[in-house]
Amino acid sequence: MNDAHFDVVVVGAGPAGLGAAREAANAGARVAVLDDNPRAGGQVWRNGPAHPPAKALGAALRAMSGSVTLICATRVVAPLEGRRLLVESAEHGGARLAYARLILATGARELLLPFEGWTLPGVTGAGGLQALIKSGVPVRGERIVIAGSGPLLLASLATARAAGAKVVGVIEQASVKSVMRFGLSLTATPAKFVQAAQLTRGFAGLRYLTSSVLQAAQGNGRVERALVERADGRIETIDCERIACGYGLVPNTTLARALSCATLADGAIVVDGMMRTSVDGVFAAGECTGVGGMELAQIEGRLAGLGAMGAEQGERVAALRRERERWLRFAARVQTAFALGARARQLPADSTLLCRCEDVPIGAVRAHTNWRDAKLHTRCAMGACQGRVCGGAAQVLFGWDVAQVRPPVHPARIGTLMLGDDDCLAP
């Protein structure tokens, strides 16, 4: 694989990435698809011991021609000069890949906001709970509280129930008015209306608390109860063995920023109607350009694949662009309905950890005026995750600009770094 050259390299093997690879390959390109997971599918189509591959994933893989090389369990460590990427495979180690066009389909990551007890065993993100279950972690019979905001809570509910868990409460920070308005708006997207009906099947009898936030997780060495703050200030206690809490998704744009692609205030990659970024030869598609769901990601991936091959005209492209606009309107409705309110953004106690990697509490961070100073003085974001968790929280809680990237964008072996260009990896 070292120094191999491809017409198109796609980073990310989720719905957007696979859609892009399909279109580029069908147009005659030699395509490589990279993904850091051991299997293709991304977060949406993640599969494992307890979850066989989704039919949609099988169809997406079959639709790609034989000119697509799927390279899993591989991370991009850094962009190199001359349209090359430094990558590292779990099995084969470091390598360099060259490309004529690059498509970023790096998806999004979960927004986790700290609260008292969030580092207790048994606390995960809402999306993290889904990933654990699909990877085979048993939850049958466990009482689970799912909290945060957005449609991901319902997806986690459905996954947990299907695995035999007892979901004892869903805690949504948005108001009942916002949730109901959003539910009614789903009639404009029948596919989402049907999906919502499936996710909420058996919803009757479930404690679905709106205008409420998870205040704390408590337990002796492990989660035993969740403390929930209601709209009127009352605190309710819900006994449970597991808590899954997530406040939506944020675009995963670390590699895009390392490539100097322009981004919006929320971190999303700036693209045009054919998914071109501000950097020549680089395209982007899916959640990294703005969170909008699987349908939007697939359409954007196909547009990126066509754009990378110069196919920008014709009714097919026009139809895809119209579909994209329709799903962008849906994404805007989601964002409006589940926008984080003041109570979701309230700072926890100073003793609550913000950076779990380096054990840095909220109090130590908020003593500073910006992200750079906080990192320099407290080692916040200097740990293994490189600020992917605490950076998103700091942006929401303090309003700081956390868009600071310096290669390598992922931890890598010394042998891999030695394959890179000195000017790209120097501090």
C-alpha positions, 0 to 999 in steps of 0.5 A: 500500500505504501506510495500507492496512487489513486484517482480518488481517495475517500476518507470515511466508509459511512453512507457519504463515503460509500456513496462517493466511492460508488459514483467515482468508481462507476465513472472509471476512477481508481478509488481507495476508501479509508476508515478507522473502524474494522468494518465499513458502515460508519456509525449509522451502519455499524455492525458487530457480534450482536448486529449483523450488517444492515441491508443498506450497507450490503447494497452500498458495498455491492453497488461499488465496482471492483475498482474500489479498494476498501482499507479499514482499521486505518487512520489518516495521521497527517496530510503531506505535500504533493496531494499525499496522506500519511496513514497508519494501519492497525495491521500493516503500520505506516504508509503514504497514499497519493491522490488526484482528488480527495473526498472527506466523509469523516462524519460527526462525533457526539457532543458530551457536556460534563456533569457531576459523576459523568466519569463513573463506570456505566456513563456513556454517550447516547451514541456511545451506548449504541456502539457498545451494544452493537459491538456485543456489550450485554445490557439485557435487563439493565435499567438505562436512563438516556438523556441529552437532546435530539433524535439520537436519544430515540435511536439509542432507545430503540437499540437498547430496547432491542438488546433487552434493556429496560429504558426507565427514562428519556430526558430531553432538554428541549421543551414539549412545544419544540418536540411536538412542533418537530414531530408535526414537521416530519410529515414533510419528509415521509421517510423520517415520519415512518422512521420516527414511528418505528423508533417510538414503537411502544413509547407508551408508558415510558418516562419521556421528560421534556424541559429537563436536564441530567444534573448528576450521576451517583453511585458507589464505584458505578452508576446507581442513580440519575438526578434529573432537574425538571423545568420548575427546579425540582430534582427527581431521582431515577434508579438505574445501572447505566446512563447514556447522555449526548447533546447531539453531534458536532462535525468531525473536521480535524483532517479538514482543518489540517488541510486548511479547508475553510469551516463555519462557526460551528466547525462544519466544512464550507462546501459549494453545490458540488461539495467542493471545499476551499482547497483545490482537489478536496471535496467533503460530504456528509455530517462533516459539512453539517449534521443532517442525517443519513439521507442527506449524507448519502446524497452529498456523497454521491454529489461529491463523487460526481464532482470529483470526476467533473460530472457537474451537469445533467438532470441526474446532478440537478435531481440530487441537488434538489434532494439535497436542498430538501434534506438541508431544510429537514436538518435546519428543522432539527437544529431549531427544535433541539437547539441547546437552551441555557439550562443545558449549557449551565456550568457544573460545579468547579470540581467537575472534570472537563478534560478526562484525559488529563483530569482537569476540572472545570474550575481550572479551565474557566480561570482562563479567557481562551482555549489556547491559554487553558491548554497551556496552563492546565494541559486540558485537551493535551491527552489521548483524545486531543480535545475531541471531547473537552474541546466541544464542551468548552466551545458550548460552555465558554463560547471559545474557538477551539479550532486549533489543529497541528499534525499528527491529527491522531496518535501514531507510531514513531515508525509511521511519523518517520515516513512523513515530511519534516515540514508537515510534522514539525511542531 
